[in-house]
Structure formats: structure tokens, C-alpha cells
């Protein structure tokens, strides 16, 4: 009977995906942690940071016949193996292949974002106008955009952070 390597899923402690990955790799395990660039608000400004694509999850490749799985659960950063009915959850090879194929040259997941075009309906998702819909007018610089917001039956131009908007759902 031949031994087979399969991918499994590890649930990590909060914000310790990299620590878990480093410690598992130090023990000789093969891991995969998909990463993506995110914009986060800090001190009133948006900064770009590299974060796990699946927060608190890490993929590990194990040989079902020969690998000793016991050290995994006591590895720094690891909370537990993801299991269903007491059996470790096996991840389809096609998922890992697809994720790896979506990595760019820097090893980051490519996230398709549709740019807003003049006339698009947008929803304001944060700030004092959160919950309102507006019409996208134009890009106005670094992270600023102009929108038209209907106030008392009249369109009023506003300049907002692009991070405060998302395309409105088609209703």
C-alpha cells in the first residue's frame, strides 16, 4: 500500500498564522498560507498590509501513513486541526492548486476588484452617511472620490474616502 500526501486544515490562534506556519515548517511539515493585500484604517488613515487570505486558517500537507501528527496540536500558534466527527478535514488537492495558481509574483492572492465608473450606484458603508446610496461621479485623488447623494430631492456632491464605498447590489 503506497503512502499518500494530502492537504489538511489547521485552525490557528488569533493573528498567529505566521507563527504557526514557521514552527510547523521548522518541524519539517509542508504548509501553505495564502496571503492577500488589504487596506486597513489606522489612526484615521488607510494603510495597506499583507494579511492571511483565510484568517486563522493554515493548510498543511501530511502523509497519512508516515507523518507523526502528534506534535501539530502542541505547536506554538496552532489551536487545533479542523475535524469533522473526530476525523481531520481533508482539503481537496484542486483547491490548493487553484489557490496557488491565483498567487501573483509576490505570492499574494490576486483579488479582482471592479473599479467604479461614473454613473454607478454605490452604497456608503462607513462614515456619517453610512447606509445611504449615491451615484459615483469621479475619482478625485489618492483615496478620495466624488459622489452625488440625493438629499431632500436634490443631488448634492460629496467627497468621500473610496474605502467608504462599495458597489450597490442590483435590486
N, CA, C and O atoms as a DFTB+ gen file, in Angstrom:
684 C
 N C O
     1  1       0.843      -1.185       0.000
     2  2       0.000       0.000       0.000
     3  2       0.880       1.238       0.000
     4  3       1.715       1.406       0.889
     5  1       0.700       2.126      -1.009
     6  2       1.518       3.322      -1.122
     7  2       1.042       4.422      -0.187
     8  3      -0.148       4.545       0.106
     9  1       1.993       5.211       0.270
    10  2       1.615       6.326       1.139
    11  2       1.237       7.521       0.275
    12  3       1.799       7.731      -0.800
    13  1       0.280       8.294       0.760
    14  2      -0.239       9.426       0.004
    15  2      -0.192      10.680       0.848
    16  3      -0.533      10.669       2.031
    17  1       0.240      11.766       0.219
    18  2       0.241      13.055       0.890
    19  2      -1.071      13.755       0.553
    20  3      -1.497      13.787      -0.602
    21  1      -1.700      14.312       1.581
    22  2      -2.959      15.035       1.402
    23  2      -2.879      16.344       2.178
    24  3      -2.075      16.493       3.098
    25  1      -3.724      17.280       1.789
    26  2      -3.780      18.574       2.469
    27  2      -4.858      18.543       3.541
    28  3      -5.936      17.981       3.346
    29  1      -4.545      19.157       4.678
    30  2      -5.474      19.276       5.802
    31  2      -5.503      20.723       6.251
    32  3      -4.703      21.545       5.804
    33  1      -6.430      21.021       7.136
    34  2      -6.631      22.397       7.573
    35  2      -6.343      22.531       9.060
    36  3      -6.792      21.724       9.874
    37  1      -5.588      23.560       9.394
    38  2      -5.270      23.856      10.786
    39  2      -5.945      25.164      11.168
    40  3      -5.921      26.133      10.410
    41  1      -6.546      25.179      12.348
    42  2      -7.147      26.377      12.925
    43  2      -6.096      26.954      13.868
    44  3      -5.644      26.275      14.789
    45  1      -5.707      28.218      13.634
    46  2      -4.648      28.822      14.431
    47  2      -5.215      29.713      15.529
    48  3      -6.406      30.022      15.555
    49  1      -4.344      30.106      16.414
    50  2      -4.725      31.091      17.430
    51  2      -4.846      32.443      16.728
    52  3      -4.233      32.644      15.680
    53  1      -5.625      33.373      17.285
    54  2      -5.835      34.664      16.616
    55  2      -4.524      35.369      16.256
    56  3      -3.640      35.537      17.097
    57  1      -4.422      35.772      14.995
    58  2      -3.290      36.502      14.455
    59  2      -1.945      35.773      14.623
    60  3      -0.895      36.408      14.712
    61  1      -1.991      34.460      14.664
    62  2      -0.757      33.690      14.826
    63  2      -0.538      32.710      13.672
    64  3       0.134      31.691      13.833
    65  1      -1.109      33.025      12.511
    66  2      -0.958      32.154      11.342
    67  2       0.518      32.011      10.945
    68  3       0.990      30.905      10.682
    69  1       1.242      33.137      10.904
    70  2       2.661      33.081      10.517
    71  2       3.498      32.339      11.545
    72  3       4.396      31.579      11.181
    73  1       3.216      32.549      12.818
    74  2       3.934      31.848      13.881
    75  2       3.718      30.338      13.759
    76  3       4.668      29.561      13.857
    77  1       2.474      29.930      13.546
    78  2       2.164      28.510      13.382
    79  2       2.887      27.948      12.159
    80  3       3.479      26.871      12.222
    81  1       2.835      28.684      11.049
    82  2       3.496      28.224       9.817
    83  2       4.991      28.041      10.039
    84  3       5.551      27.006       9.679
    85  1       5.640      29.043      10.630
    86  2       7.085      28.965      10.861
    87  2       7.449      27.780      11.746
    88  3       8.405      27.059      11.460
    89  1       6.696      27.577      12.814
    90  2       7.001      26.479      13.738
    91  2       6.726      25.115      13.125
    92  3       7.465      24.166      13.387
    93  1       5.678      24.997      12.314
    94  2       5.401      23.728      11.641
    95  2       6.473      23.415      10.607
    96  3       6.917      22.272      10.494
    97  1       6.893      24.435       9.849
    98  2       7.934      24.217       8.843
    99  2       9.265      23.868       9.508
   100  3      10.035      23.071       8.972
   101  1       9.537      24.456      10.662
   102  2      10.753      24.136      11.415
   103  2      10.762      22.650      11.812
   104  3      11.825      22.044      11.943
   105  1       9.572      22.077      11.999
   106  2       9.454      20.662      12.348
   107  2       9.462      19.753      11.114
   108  3       9.390      18.531      11.237
   109  1       9.552      20.363       9.917
   110  2       9.646      19.575       8.696
   111  2       8.333      19.388       7.947
   112  3       8.290      18.661       6.955
   113  1       7.265      20.032       8.404
   114  2       5.975      19.912       7.710
   115  2       5.915      20.876       6.528
   116  3       6.552      21.930       6.538
   117  1       5.147      20.502       5.519
   118  2       4.903      21.361       4.361
   119  2       3.601      22.103       4.619
   120  3       2.570      21.484       4.885
   121  1       3.649      23.452       4.541
   122  2       2.455      24.258       4.803
   123  2       2.202      25.209       3.643
   124  3       3.062      25.429       2.790
   125  1       1.007      25.759       3.636
   126  2       0.649      26.782       2.651
   127  2      -0.273      27.782       3.324
   128  3      -1.333      27.422       3.838
   129  1       0.144      29.046       3.315
   130  2      -0.635      30.130       3.897
   131  2      -0.894      31.168       2.815
   132  3      -0.026      31.998       2.546
   133  1      -2.081      31.141       2.182
   134  2      -2.383      32.152       1.163
   135  2      -2.476      33.532       1.813
   136  3      -3.087      33.691       2.870
   137  1      -1.865      34.524       1.169
   138  2      -1.848      35.891       1.689
   139  2      -2.484      36.835       0.679
   140  3      -2.524      36.539      -0.515
   141  1      -2.982      37.968       1.159
   142  2      -3.575      38.986       0.285
   143  2      -3.277      40.364       0.855
   144  3      -3.099      40.531       2.062
   145  1      -3.227      41.343      -0.033
   146  2      -3.032      42.730       0.405
   147  2      -4.392      43.321       0.771
   148  3      -5.344      43.241      -0.005
   149  1      -4.468      43.910       1.955
   150  2      -5.710      44.504       2.450
   151  2      -5.466      45.957       2.814
   152  3      -4.341      46.336       3.139
   153  1      -6.511      46.775       2.761
   154  2      -6.436      48.148       3.248
   155  2      -7.135      48.200       4.590
   156  3      -8.284      47.777       4.720
   157  1      -6.442      48.717       5.580
   158  2      -6.994      48.823       6.923
   159  2      -6.883      50.261       7.398
   160  3      -5.929      50.970       7.077
   161  1      -7.868      50.670       8.161
   162  2      -7.866      52.033       8.699
   163  2      -7.120      52.042      10.027
   164  3      -7.449      51.289      10.943
   165  1      -6.114      52.903      10.118
   166  2      -5.348      53.074      11.350
   167  2      -5.120      54.557      11.559
   168  3      -4.617      55.253      10.677
   169  1      -5.491      55.027      12.724
   170  2      -5.309      56.447      13.067
   171  2      -5.880      57.374      12.000
   172  3      -5.273      58.388      11.658
   173  1      -7.046      57.018      11.479
   174  2      -7.729      57.866      10.506
   175  2      -7.199      57.772       9.091
   176  3      -7.714      58.447       8.199
   177  1      -6.177      56.947       8.858
   178  2      -5.632      56.792       7.513
   179  2      -5.698      55.337       7.108
   180  3      -5.681      54.445       7.956
   181  1      -5.773      55.100       5.818
   182  2      -5.788      53.734       5.304
   183  2      -4.374      53.323       4.934
   184  3      -3.663      54.035       4.224
   185  1      -3.987      52.168       5.428
   186  2      -2.677      51.628       5.081
   187  2      -2.872      50.239       4.486
   188  3      -3.832      49.538       4.804
   189  1      -1.951      49.864       3.626
   190  2      -2.009      48.533       3.028
   191  2      -1.171      47.593       3.871
   192  3      -0.077      47.941       4.314
   193  1      -1.697      46.398       4.087
   194  2      -0.961      45.399       4.847
   195  2      -1.176      44.035       4.207
   196  3      -2.168      43.799       3.518
   197  1      -0.231      43.154       4.451
   198  2      -0.311      41.786       3.949
   199  2      -0.911      40.936       5.064
   200  3      -0.365      40.869       6.166
   201  1      -2.039      40.287       4.770
   202  2      -2.748      39.502       5.776
   203  2      -3.158      38.154       5.192
   204  3      -3.235      37.999       3.973
   205  1      -3.423      37.172       6.067
   206  2      -3.886      35.870       5.566
   207  2      -5.195      36.007       4.792
   208  3      -6.093      36.750       5.190
   209  1      -5.285      35.287       3.695
   210  2      -6.490      35.279       2.861
   211  2      -7.657      34.647       3.620
   212  3      -8.809      35.054       3.467
   213  1      -7.334      33.637       4.445
   214  2      -8.316      32.984       5.311
   215  2      -7.840      33.175       6.754
   216  3      -7.096      32.339       7.266
   217  1      -8.253      34.256       7.413
   218  2      -7.772      34.492       8.779
   219  2      -8.004      33.282       9.687
   220  3      -9.084      32.690       9.689
   221  1      -6.980      32.929      10.454
   222  2      -6.952      31.851      11.434
   223  2      -6.874      30.455      10.817
   224  3      -7.023      29.466      11.535
   225  1      -6.648      30.347       9.518
   226  2      -6.531      29.032       8.883
   227  2      -5.217      28.913       8.133
   228  3      -4.704      29.880       7.571
   229  1      -4.689      27.699       8.142
   230  2      -3.423      27.375       7.512
   231  2      -3.544      25.961       6.948
   232  3      -4.094      25.076       7.603
   233  1      -3.035      25.749       5.747
   234  2      -3.071      24.422       5.136
   235  2      -1.772      23.687       5.458
   236  3      -0.703      24.296       5.499
   237  1      -1.866      22.388       5.683
   238  2      -0.693      21.565       5.961
   239  2      -0.813      20.276       5.150
   240  3      -1.883      19.673       5.065
   241  1       0.319      19.866       4.551
   242  2       0.323      18.634       3.766
   243  2       0.938      17.527       4.624
   244  3       2.050      17.658       5.135
   245  1       0.195      16.451       4.765
   246  2       0.624      15.352       5.624
   247  2       0.570      14.025       4.877
   248  3      -0.278      13.807       4.012
   249  1       1.487      13.161       5.234
   250  2       1.488      11.806       4.719
   251  2       0.669      10.975       5.697
   252  3       1.013      10.880       6.875
   253  1      -0.397      10.382       5.220
   254  2      -1.317       9.659       6.103
   255  2      -0.697       8.416       6.726
   256  3      -1.180       7.935       7.751
   257  1       0.368       7.887       6.122
   258  2       0.973       6.656       6.638
   259  2       2.204       6.895       7.512
   260  3       2.423       6.170       8.482
   261  1       3.003       7.902       7.178
   262  2       4.301       8.016       7.842
   263  2       4.483       9.228       8.743
   264  3       5.320       9.183       9.645
   265  1       3.742      10.302       8.542
   266  2       3.933      11.507       9.361
   267  2       3.383      11.318      10.763
   268  3       2.332      10.707      10.959
   269  1       4.115      11.858      11.743
   270  2       3.665      11.857      13.132
   271  2       2.869      13.150      13.348
   272  3       3.438      14.242      13.351
   273  1       1.568      13.018      13.527
   274  2       0.691      14.172      13.647
   275  2       0.644      14.728      15.069
   276  3       0.168      15.844      15.276
   277  1       1.125      13.973      16.044
   278  2       1.013      14.356      17.455
   279  2       1.608      15.735      17.770
   280  3       0.989      16.483      18.527
   281  1       2.777      16.110      17.230
   282  2       3.355      17.401      17.599
   283  2       2.568      18.613      17.074
   284  3       2.766      19.732      17.548
   285  1       1.695      18.394      16.117
   286  2       0.982      19.520      15.499
   287  2       0.159      20.287      16.526
   288  3       0.231      21.514      16.583
   289  1      -0.611      19.589      17.325
   290  2      -1.526      20.269      18.238
   291  2      -0.819      21.050      19.341
   292  3      -1.412      21.952      19.932
   293  1       0.454      20.715      19.631
   294  2       1.180      21.456      20.667
   295  2       2.149      22.486      20.080
   296  3       2.956      23.068      20.805
   297  1       2.068      22.705      18.773
   298  2       2.931      23.678      18.111
   299  2       2.463      25.092      18.440
   300  3       1.263      25.368      18.424
   301  1       3.403      25.988      18.737
   302  2       3.067      27.383      19.027
   303  2       2.288      27.982      17.861
   304  3       2.693      27.849      16.707
   305  1       1.183      28.634      18.157
   306  2       0.343      29.265      17.144
   307  2      -0.820      28.405      16.681
   308  3      -1.795      28.926      16.141
   309  1      -0.733      27.105      16.883
   310  2      -1.789      26.190      16.442
   311  2      -2.836      26.049      17.542
   312  3      -2.495      25.803      18.699
   313  1      -4.102      26.204      17.185
   314  2      -5.192      25.955      18.137
   315  2      -5.591      24.485      18.049
   316  3      -5.672      23.795      19.065
   317  1      -5.844      24.008      16.815
   318  2      -6.238      22.609      16.612
   319  2      -6.315      22.286      15.138
   320  3      -6.322      23.179      14.291
   321  1      -6.371      21.001      14.840
   322  2      -6.652      20.559      13.475
   323  2      -8.158      20.691      13.277
   324  3      -8.925      20.414      14.199
   325  1      -8.588      21.105      12.106
   326  2     -10.016      21.157      11.808
   327  2     -10.481      19.723      11.593
   328  3      -9.913      18.984      10.789
   329  1     -11.521      19.344      12.322
   330  2     -12.027      17.977      12.252
   331  2     -13.545      17.976      12.119
   332  3     -14.233      18.895      12.562
   333  1     -14.033      16.931      11.503
   334  2     -15.473      16.685      11.423
   335  2     -15.700      15.273      11.919
   336  3     -15.199      14.314      11.332
   337  1     -16.453      15.143      12.994
   338  2     -16.709      13.832      13.577
   339  2     -15.444      13.170      14.083
   340  3     -15.327      11.945      14.044
   341  1     -14.491      13.966      14.560
   342  2     -13.249      13.429      15.087
   343  2     -12.232      13.043      14.033
   344  3     -11.161      12.534      14.365
   345  1     -12.549      13.277      12.761
   346  2     -11.643      12.930      11.660
   347  2     -11.108      14.232      11.054
   348  3     -11.891      15.109      10.688
   349  1      -9.775      14.364      10.946
   350  2      -9.217      15.583      10.352
   351  2      -9.815      15.858       8.967
   352  3      -9.967      14.956       8.144
   353  1     -10.146      17.131       8.739
   354  2     -10.775      17.536       7.481
   355  2      -9.739      17.581       6.365
   356  3      -8.784      18.356       6.414
   357  1      -9.944      16.739       5.367
   358  2      -9.053      16.707       4.212
   359  2      -9.518      17.757       3.210
   360  3     -10.708      17.870       2.916
   361  1      -8.564      18.520       2.694
   362  2      -8.851      19.592       1.741
   363  2      -8.579      19.057       0.340
   364  3      -7.542      18.435       0.110
   365  1      -9.500      19.290      -0.604
   366  2      -9.274      18.800      -1.975
   367  2      -8.003      19.398      -2.588
   368  3      -7.757      20.598      -2.475
   369  1      -7.223      18.572      -3.220
   370  2      -5.984      18.998      -3.884
   371  2      -6.267      20.111      -4.897
   372  3      -5.451      21.014      -5.077
   373  1      -7.436      20.040      -5.559
   374  2      -7.794      21.039      -6.571
   375  2      -7.907      22.442      -5.959
   376  3      -7.577      23.430      -6.617
   377  1      -8.369      22.536      -4.708
   378  2      -8.481      23.841      -4.043
   379  2      -7.102      24.452      -3.846
   380  3      -6.903      25.633      -4.132
   381  1      -6.150      23.668      -3.362
   382  2      -4.791      24.162      -3.133
   383  2      -4.151      24.552      -4.466
   384  3      -3.506      25.596      -4.568
   385  1      -4.330      23.714      -5.482
   386  2      -3.788      24.012      -6.809
   387  2      -4.359      25.318      -7.342
   388  3      -3.629      26.140      -7.894
   389  1      -5.667      25.509      -7.176
   390  2      -6.325      26.723      -7.635
   391  2      -5.827      27.960      -6.877
   392  3      -5.573      29.002      -7.482
   393  1      -5.692      27.839      -5.562
   394  2      -5.190      28.962      -4.763
   395  2      -3.763      29.321      -5.163
   396  3      -3.436      30.497      -5.324
   397  1      -2.916      28.308      -5.322
   398  2      -1.526      28.569      -5.696
   399  2      -1.438      29.186      -7.091
   400  3      -0.583      30.036      -7.341
   401  1      -2.315      28.765      -7.994
   402  2      -2.329      29.324      -9.346
   403  2      -2.768      30.785      -9.331
   404  3      -2.433      31.540     -10.244
   405  1      -3.514      31.189      -8.305
   406  2      -4.004      32.558      -8.196
   407  2      -2.995      33.481      -7.505
   408  3      -3.223      34.688      -7.426
   409  1      -1.885      32.932      -7.006
   410  2      -0.836      33.753      -6.401
   411  2      -0.165      34.581      -7.485
   412  3       0.088      34.085      -8.583
   413  1       0.127      35.855      -7.177
   414  2       0.868      36.682      -8.125
   415  2       2.367      36.472      -7.909
   416  3       2.763      35.586      -7.152
   417  1       3.201      37.277      -8.565
   418  2       4.654      37.098      -8.481
   419  2       5.195      37.324      -7.067
   420  3       6.285      36.849      -6.746
   421  1       4.463      38.030      -6.231
   422  2       4.890      38.284      -4.853
   423  2       4.292      37.266      -3.877
   424  3       4.497      37.367      -2.667
   425  1       3.555      36.291      -4.403
   426  2       2.953      35.272      -3.547
   427  2       1.656      35.713      -2.902
   428  3       1.208      35.103      -1.932
   429  1       1.045      36.767      -3.427
   430  2      -0.219      37.277      -2.883
   431  2      -1.375      36.848      -3.777
   432  3      -1.232      36.763      -4.997
   433  1      -2.516      36.582      -3.159
   434  2      -3.709      36.234      -3.920
   435  2      -4.163      37.445      -4.732
   436  3      -4.249      38.557      -4.211
   437  1      -4.451      37.218      -6.008
   438  2      -4.978      38.287      -6.859
   439  2      -6.470      38.397      -6.567
   440  3      -7.214      37.429      -6.730
   441  1      -6.899      39.562      -6.142
   442  2      -8.305      39.776      -5.835
   443  2      -8.863      40.714      -6.898
   444  3      -8.443      41.865      -7.021
   445  1      -9.813      40.196      -7.655
   446  2     -10.408      41.003      -8.711
   447  2     -11.307      42.067      -8.101
   448  3     -12.249      41.767      -7.368
   449  1     -10.997      43.295      -8.418
   450  2     -11.823      44.401      -7.945
   451  2     -12.329      45.164      -9.160
   452  3     -11.560      45.501     -10.060
   453  1     -13.590      45.424      -9.175
   454  2     -14.156      46.188     -10.268
   455  2     -14.098      47.649      -9.894
   456  3     -14.639      48.065      -8.870
   457  1     -13.436      48.425     -10.733
   458  2     -13.386      49.860     -10.484
   459  2     -14.749      50.463     -10.737
   460  3     -15.500      50.010     -11.600
   461  1     -15.053      51.491      -9.971
   462  2     -16.322      52.178     -10.141
   463  2     -16.224      53.122     -11.336
   464  3     -15.189      53.744     -11.576
   465  1     -17.304      53.212     -12.064
   466  2     -17.359      54.081     -13.239
   467  2     -18.418      55.156     -12.998
   468  3     -19.389      54.926     -12.276
   469  1     -18.228      56.326     -13.602
   470  2     -19.241      57.376     -13.434
   471  2     -20.629      56.844     -13.774
   472  3     -20.829      56.185     -14.793
   473  1     -21.584      57.149     -12.890
   474  2     -22.961      56.705     -13.068
   475  2     -23.306      55.442     -12.288
   476  3     -24.484      55.111     -12.154
   477  1     -22.295      54.720     -11.764
   478  2     -22.559      53.515     -10.970
   479  2     -23.253      53.882      -9.669
   480  3     -22.941      54.894      -9.041
   481  1     -24.210      53.032      -9.276
   482  2     -24.841      53.202      -7.957
   483  2     -23.916      52.588      -6.924
   484  3     -23.467      51.452      -7.071
   485  1     -23.634      53.351      -5.877
   486  2     -22.750      52.890      -4.815
   487  2     -23.458      53.006      -3.480
   488  3     -24.379      53.804      -3.308
   489  1     -23.008      52.193      -2.542
   490  2     -23.540      52.252      -1.187
   491  2     -22.426      52.783      -0.287
   492  3     -21.279      52.345      -0.378
   493  1     -22.774      53.720       0.572
   494  2     -21.817      54.261       1.531
   495  2     -21.860      53.323       2.736
   496  3     -22.901      53.164       3.374
   497  1     -20.714      52.702       3.041
   498  2     -20.694      51.656       4.062
   499  2     -20.111      52.106       5.400
   500  3     -20.240      51.392       6.395
   501  1     -19.476      53.273       5.441
   502  2     -18.976      53.781       6.723
   503  2     -18.933      55.301       6.677
   504  3     -19.007      55.916       5.613
   505  1     -18.812      55.880       7.847
   506  2     -18.818      57.334       7.945
   507  2     -20.212      57.845       8.273
   508  3     -21.128      57.054       8.501
   509  1     -20.378      59.166       8.299
   510  2     -21.668      59.742       8.707
   511  2     -22.829      59.456       7.754
   512  3     -23.991      59.579       8.142
   513  1     -22.525      59.076       6.518
   514  2     -23.585      58.797       5.545
   515  2     -23.775      57.300       5.311
   516  3     -24.391      56.900       4.323
   517  1     -23.249      56.473       6.213
   518  2     -23.351      55.017       6.078
   519  2     -24.810      54.599       5.912
   520  3     -25.691      55.082       6.623
   521  1     -25.050      53.702       4.972
   522  2     -26.389      53.190       4.724
   523  2     -27.085      53.875       3.556
   524  3     -28.086      53.369       3.048
   525  1     -26.571      55.007       3.130
   526  2     -27.170      55.726       2.005
   527  2     -26.599      55.227       0.690
   528  3     -25.466      54.750       0.628
   529  1     -27.406      55.345      -0.368
   530  2     -26.925      55.065      -1.713
   531  2     -26.648      56.384      -2.405
   532  3     -27.294      57.396      -2.132
   533  1     -25.675      56.359      -3.308
   534  2     -25.301      57.558      -4.051
   535  2     -24.931      57.132      -5.465
   536  3     -24.947      55.946      -5.794
   537  1     -24.604      58.100      -6.282
   538  2     -24.155      57.841      -7.649
   539  2     -22.691      58.253      -7.738
   540  3     -22.334      59.381      -7.398
   541  1     -21.851      57.338      -8.194
   542  2     -20.427      57.614      -8.326
   543  2     -20.227      58.648      -9.418
   544  3     -20.778      58.526     -10.512
   545  1     -19.429      59.674      -9.112
   546  2     -19.200      60.741     -10.078
   547  2     -17.790      60.662     -10.665
   548  3     -17.627      60.553     -11.880
   549  1     -16.761      60.717      -9.791
   550  2     -15.390      60.679     -10.313
   551  2     -14.379      60.412      -9.202
   552  3     -14.668      60.566      -8.016
   553  1     -13.179      60.003      -9.630
   554  2     -12.048      59.804      -8.733
   555  2     -11.398      61.173      -8.536
   556  3     -11.229      61.916      -9.503
   557  1     -11.030      61.518      -7.296
   558  2     -10.504      62.857      -7.033
   559  2      -9.107      62.869      -6.420
   560  3      -8.708      63.875      -5.833
   561  1      -8.377      61.808      -6.538
   562  2      -7.030      61.811      -5.965
   563  2      -6.785      60.545      -5.178
   564  3      -7.550      59.585      -5.268
   565  1      -5.718      60.547      -4.409
   566  2      -5.238      59.367      -3.693
   567  2      -6.333      58.372      -3.340
   568  3      -6.448      57.338      -3.997
   569  1      -7.126      58.647      -2.342
   570  2      -8.199      57.734      -1.941
   571  2      -9.533      58.453      -1.870
   572  3     -10.435      58.007      -1.161
   573  1      -9.673      59.537      -2.577
   574  2     -10.889      60.344      -2.500
   575  2     -11.705      60.192      -3.784
   576  3     -11.154      60.061      -4.877
   577  1     -13.027      60.213      -3.626
   578  2     -13.936      60.140      -4.772
   579  2     -15.078      61.129      -4.565
   580  3     -15.395      61.518      -3.441
   581  1     -15.677      61.518      -5.663
   582  2     -16.854      62.391      -5.608
   583  2     -18.079      61.541      -5.918
   584  3     -18.062      60.722      -6.837
   585  1     -19.140      61.742      -5.144
   586  2     -20.410      61.064      -5.374
   587  2     -21.526      62.087      -5.323
   588  3     -21.366      63.180      -4.780
   589  1     -22.654      61.715      -5.896
   590  2     -23.857      62.544      -5.806
   591  2     -24.825      61.841      -4.875
   592  3     -25.217      60.700      -5.120
   593  1     -25.210      62.522      -3.805
   594  2     -26.123      61.986      -2.819
   595  2     -27.416      62.780      -2.893
   596  3     -27.406      64.011      -2.851
   597  1     -28.532      62.063      -3.003
   598  2     -29.817      62.752      -3.069
   599  2     -30.241      63.154      -1.655
   600  3     -30.484      62.305      -0.798
   601  1     -30.321      64.454      -1.435
   602  2     -30.736      64.996      -0.143
   603  2     -31.926      65.920      -0.401
   604  3     -31.805      66.910      -1.124
   605  1     -33.059      65.597       0.186
   606  2     -34.293      66.380       0.060
   607  2     -34.622      66.640      -1.418
   608  3     -34.939      67.765      -1.805
   609  1     -34.542      65.584      -2.230
   610  2     -34.937      65.684      -3.625
   611  2     -33.923      66.357      -4.522
   612  3     -34.211      66.586      -5.697
   613  1     -32.746      66.683      -4.013
   614  2     -31.742      67.371      -4.810
   615  2     -30.422      66.617      -4.702
   616  3     -30.043      66.190      -3.611
   617  1     -29.707      66.446      -5.836
   618  2     -28.402      65.789      -5.810
   619  2     -27.351      66.744      -5.263
   620  3     -27.190      67.862      -5.753
   621  1     -26.645      66.289      -4.250
   622  2     -25.600      67.081      -3.619
   623  2     -24.273      66.355      -3.796
   624  3     -24.173      65.159      -3.524
   625  1     -23.252      67.081      -4.252
   626  2     -21.938      66.479      -4.453
   627  2     -21.209      66.368      -3.120
   628  3     -21.167      67.322      -2.342
   629  1     -20.634      65.190      -2.863
   630  2     -19.842      64.942      -1.660
   631  2     -18.504      64.347      -2.069
   632  3     -18.410      63.637      -3.070
   633  1     -17.484      64.639      -1.299
   634  2     -16.192      63.984      -1.485
   635  2     -15.982      63.071      -0.290
   636  3     -16.030      63.508       0.860
   637  1     -15.749      61.792      -0.579
   638  2     -15.594      60.775       0.463
   639  2     -14.347      59.950       0.207
   640  3     -13.744      60.025      -0.863
   641  1     -13.969      59.165       1.201
   642  2     -12.897      58.201       1.023
   643  2     -13.430      57.051       0.167
   644  3     -14.556      56.592       0.364
   645  1     -12.626      56.596      -0.768
   646  2     -13.027      55.473      -1.615
   647  2     -13.275      54.223      -0.764
   648  3     -14.033      53.339      -1.165
   649  1     -12.642      54.149       0.399
   650  2     -12.804      52.990       1.277
   651  2     -14.186      52.955       1.935
   652  3     -14.597      51.927       2.473
   653  1     -14.896      54.083       1.888
   654  2     -16.219      54.144       2.500
   655  2     -17.324      53.683       1.555
   656  3     -18.497      53.686       1.928
   657  1     -16.961      53.287       0.337
   658  2     -17.960      52.923      -0.677
   659  2     -17.817      51.481      -1.133
   660  3     -16.745      50.878      -1.067
   661  1     -18.938      50.956      -1.596
   662  2     -18.922      49.688      -2.326
   663  2     -20.007      49.777      -3.379
   664  3     -20.962      50.541      -3.238
   665  1     -19.856      48.991      -4.437
   666  2     -20.892      48.983      -5.458
   667  2     -22.196      48.507      -4.841
   668  3     -22.211      47.545      -4.073
   669  1     -23.285      49.177      -5.175
   670  2     -24.592      48.805      -4.629
   671  2     -25.057      47.522      -5.289
   672  3     -24.771      47.270      -6.459
   673  1     -25.774      46.714      -4.526
   674  2     -26.363      45.491      -5.072
   675  2     -27.436      45.874      -6.064
   676  3     -28.213      46.799      -5.827
   677  1     -27.477      45.162      -7.176
   678  2     -28.536      45.424      -8.150
   679  2     -29.840      44.916      -7.608
   680  3     -29.971      43.732      -7.299
   681  1     -30.788      45.778      -7.490
   682  2     -32.081      45.378      -6.927
   683  2     -33.160      45.400      -7.966
   684  3     -34.313      45.091      -7.665
